[in-house]
Amino acid sequence: MLQYFTEHSRLAFVLAQEEAGKRGLVLIEPEHILLGILRQGDCRGAHVLAHSGVDVEKLRDELSTHLSERSAHAPLQQEMQLHPKSKPVIDAAYEEARLLNHADVGTDHLLLGLLHLDGGLAVEALLLSGIDRDKLRETVRNWQGESAEPRSAKKTEQSKKASFFEGLHQTIGRMEQSSSSDSDRGSEPT
């Protein structure tokens, strides 16, 4: 599935990993994904938010401050993984792109994916900024801004991103296997 993600949406995950790591966390939460989008500034997700009346810089600063206040100090030698709430964001972003007949999953689709979550800081931050899923979906559908985000990464950044996405892909696979094993045993997911 990750092959359908644009360069900017992949970079959002690299930046999300940095955001989690600098706070001593080993789980990449939905809030870190949102920060990864906001930190780029020049991506469709940030442009769509700005077009919708959101002060992207202010939102980024407030979210960053809030996340810093709740930082942990876990040992950084542990492997970074997606928080269980982050995988549904990826699935929903992919589905949003498909429903909109878009060939690639961009940062705008990641924003829509975030709004599929039931609560959490990322959703709350977007809602308090005046963004809701239907309004955002309509803006994404009608967006006449810059062309689609490029899919391929620059060669100089590719190796850094490739190792992260290989790990991300493996983490998603483990989560899917775990979910499958839980449903095979008839147990409820935790």
Sequence and secondary structure as in RCSB ss.txt:
>XXXX:A:sequence
MLQYFTEHSRLAFVLAQEEAGKRGLVLIEPEHILLGILRQGDCRGAHVLAHSGVDVEKLRDELSTHLSERSAHAP
LQQEMQLHPKSKPVIDAAYEEARLLNHADVGTDHLLLGLLHLDGGLAVEALLLSGIDRDKLRETVRNWQGESAEP
RSAKKTEQSKKASFFEGLHQTIGRMEQSSSSDSDRGSEPT
>XXXX:A:secstr
 GGGB HHHHHHHHHHHHHHHHTT SEE HHHHHHHHHHH SSHHHHHHHHTT  HHHHHHHHHHHHHHT     
TTS  EE TTHHHHHHHHHHHHHHTT SSB HHHHHHHHTTSSSSHHHHHHHHTT  HHHHHHHHHH  SS    
SS  HHHHHHHHHHHHHHHHHHHHHHHHHHHHHHHT    
